[in-house]
């Protein structure tokens, strides 16, 4: 990954989201392919029958049923007792995991800023539809190493969500050193998977450029459901900088000649001569890595999406995420 060119960081919630984007998001909702039991009334179709005013279906009368729910019109026509069933709406639990590691704090435009704006937008969608939204931020080089925002609900929760994400950006910018063991990426995913906020949709926003690998974390998310209870409906959104997708797209004019690369995670440096042959090998290995990530996700029932950090957040949400089934 290439070092960030110092993109200005959002300092207000309006800079994270923006009123125009918020207006577009008001019309969207989070989708799930699984049925989860909610905890509170919401705006999502439940697998339980309820007592709302919206009719859902009929079933045969069983002795002991509430006589007030008998459809007397059907009885008059068919001479048979049927019970009217009504739709019950429940809330959905939406978990967002944001990678705020050093590798994310790179690229032009910054992957880190894109990830936090995307997290704010997706959290906002969940909140305005009366779903529970929780956030886990992985900040291995800040204090604390893993930050959590407990599940919040309703439009007013957008202020809490925004302040949490802005604080996480500030921690990353200050680069506060941490003594002792630094939590790894997989520990963060495992912590998110063990959340008690309820099963639901899990959205992981990261570049997935993880030195120690990402398999244990994906396994934790895929294995979150036990004893017949549905686990997470998980989406991995891989955010990459334009120059990572193609080094020749570097805004400083491209990479060529003798260059010293420094790994932002480990601090190790290596001197290389950038040539057409080297770039060709890079593309092959890069394509293989992202293809393997996509396959590792698919084999675990996890959706994988890739986005460049120079993609407008509103376009990615309204177009890509709607086509991908995360939003409607």
N, C-alpha and C positions, 0 to 999 in steps of 0.2 A: 504494500500500500504506500501511497505517496503522502508526504506530510501536507497538512492543510495550509492553505495560503492565508489563513486568518479571517475567514468569513465573519462578518458581524453577527453576534449571537442575539437571539430574541431576549428582551428584558421585560416584556409585558405579555399578557395573555393575548391581547389583540395581535401582537406580532407573531405569536405562535399559531393562531388560528385565522383571524381576520373575519370581518363581518360578512363579506361576500361569500366566503367558503362556508361559514356557519349557516347562512341562509340556504345554501345547497344541501347541506347535511341534514337540515331539519326534515327533509323529505325522505331520508333514507332510514334503513333499519338493518340490524345485524341478523344474518341468516344462520341456520344450523341444519345439518342433515340428520342430526340425532335428536331424540326426545329427552329432555332433562326436566326433572321436577324442580319447579321454582319454589321460592320461599315466600314471596309476597305477590299481591296482584300487580299485573303489568299489562303489556300490550302484545304478548306472544301467545300463540295458540298452545294450550296445555294438552297433555295426554289424559288429564282428568276431566270428568264431566263436572260442570259447575251449575251455578244458579244465576247466571247473568241474564240480561234481557234478550240475548241473541240466541235464537233456536239453532240446534245443531243436528239432532237426529231423533229417531224413535227407537224404543225397544219394547218387548212384551212386558206386560204387567206381571209382577211377582208379588204374592201376598206379603203385606208388610210395607209396600211402597207407599209413599205419600200420595193420598188421593187427590191432592190439589194439582198434581202433575199429570193426571189422566187427561188425555185428549178426548173430550166428550163428542166432538164432531166426528172423529174417526169411529167412536163407539156407535154413534147413530147410523153411520153408513155401513159399517162392516160387522157390527154386533160383536166386537172384540175389543178387549182392553189393551191400550198402548200407553206407555209413559213417554212424555216429552222430555228430551234431554237438551240441556243448554250448554253453550260454550263457556268455558272458564279460561280466563287469561292469566298468565303468570309471568313473572319477570325471568330474565335470563342472566346468568352470570357470565360476564365478559372479563377475561384476564388478559392484560397486555404486559409482555416482557420486553423491556428496552435494553439493548446492549449499549453501555456507555463506556466501553473500554477504550484504550489508546488507539487501537486499530480503527475504531469508528471515528475517532477525532482526527480524521485525515480526509484528503480528497478536496477537490474544488469543482462544484460546491461541496460543502462539508456533509459527509454521511451522517454525522452525529446530529446536526441541525435538522436534516431531512427526517431522520428517525423520530426525533422529538415532535416535530410538527405532525408527522403521520400518527404518532401515538395520541396526540392531543385531539386530532380530528376523529379518529376511531373511538376514543373514549367519549367524546362529545356525542357521537351517534348513539352509543349505548345509553348515555345518561338521559338524553331527551326522550328516549322511548321507555323510560322508567325501568331500565335494567340495572343490575348491580355491576359496577366497574371497579376492578382492582388493578394496581400497577406494581410491577416488580422491576427495579432498575439495577442493572449489574454495573457497579462502579469499582472495579478492582483496585484502582489507584487513588481512591478517595476514601473518606471516612463518613459513614460506615461503608464497607465494601459492597453490601447488597442493601438497597433501600426498598421499603415497601410502603405503599399507600393502601390502607384497609379499604374494603369495598365501600363505595359510596353510591348514592342513588338519586336520580332526579336532576333537573337542569341546574339547580344551585350548586351541585357537586362539581360543575365545570370549573368553578373558581379554585376549589381544592386541587383538582387535577392539574390545572394550569400552574399553580404555585409549586406543586411537587415537581413537575417537569422543569420549570425554570430553576428551581433549586438544584436539581440534578445537573443541569447545564453549567451552573455556577461552580459546582464542585469539580466538574471536569475541567473547567477553565482555570481554576486555582491550582489544580494539580497537586493537592495536598498529599504529602507522602504518608504512607502507612507502614508502621513497623510490624514485624512478625509475618505470619503467613497471609498471603493474599488469596482471597477466595477465587476459585476458577469458574469458568463459564458453566460447566456442567452442574456445579453446586448451586448456581443461581437457578438453572432450569429445574433442578430437583426441588428446590425450595418453592418455586412457583407451582410445580405439580402437586405439592403437598398442601396447597392452600385450602383453608377451611371455608372459603367464601362460597363453595358450591361448585359442582361440575358445570361446564358450559363451554363457551368458545375461548380458545387460547390463541393469542396472536403473538408470535415471536418476531421481533424486528431486530435484525443483526446482519453483519456482513458474513458471519459464519467462518471468518478467517481465524480459526482457533488453533493455536499450536498443539494443544493436548487432544484435539479432536472433539467432536460434538456427539458421538454415538451414545454415551451414557445419558446425556440430557434428553436426546430424542427418545430413548428407551423409557425414561421416567415419564415423559408426557404420554407416550403410547400405552404405558402400563398403568395409567392412573385409575382406570376403571376396574373394579373388583366385584366379585360376587354378583355378577349379572347387572351391575349398575354401569351405565354408560360413562366412559371417561370423557376426555376433552375432544371437542371438534377443533383440531389444531391446524393453524396456518403459519407457515414459516415464510416471512417476507425477507428476502436477501437483498440488502441495500449495498450497492457497489458504486464506487466513484467512476466517472467517465474514463479516467486514465488507467483504472484497473481493468475495465472492459477492453480498452485499447490504449496502450501506452502512447501512441502517436496523437491521442486526443488531449494530451496534457496542455493546459492553457498557456503554459510558459513557452510553448513552441515545440513540444515533443521531446522525447528522450533520445539522445544520440551521443556517440563518442564514449569517452572514458567518464564513468560516473561512480560515485560512492553511494551505496544504498545503506541506510541504517534502519534496522528493525525497531519500530517504536515500542514494541512490547518487551523485547529483551535487551535492546541497546546495542546489539551486535552489528558491526559494519562489515561490508564486503565491497571490494573494488571490482568492477566489471567493465568490459568494453561492449557497449550496446551496438549490435549489428543487426542486419536484416535476418540472419540465421537465428540469432538469439531471440529476437522478437517472435519469430515463427515457432520456436520451441516453447516460449512463454505462452503463446495462444493455445498450443496443443495441451499443455499441462493445465492451464486455466480452464479450458473447456472440459477437460477430464474431471477436474475437481468439482465444478458446478454440476456436471452431469451426475457425478457420484452422489452429491448432496441431494439432488432431485430424486434419484433412485432410492437413497436411504430414507427419504421422507415418504415416498410412495409406498414402499414395502411396509411401512408402519401406519399406513392410513392417514398420513399427514400431507396436506396440500403445500406445494412449494411455488413461490412466485419470486421473480427477480426484477429489480428496478434500479435504474441509474439515478444517482443523487441529483442529476440536473433535470429530472422529470418534474414538472409542476405537480405539487401534492394534490391539487384539486382534480387534475386530469387522471392521475393514477387511481384516485378513489372512485371517481364517477365512472371511469371507463374500465380499467383493469379489474378492480376489486368487485365491481358489479358483474362483469363477465365471469370472474372466477368463482362466484357463488358466495362470497363473504357478505356482500351487501345486496340490498334490493331497493 
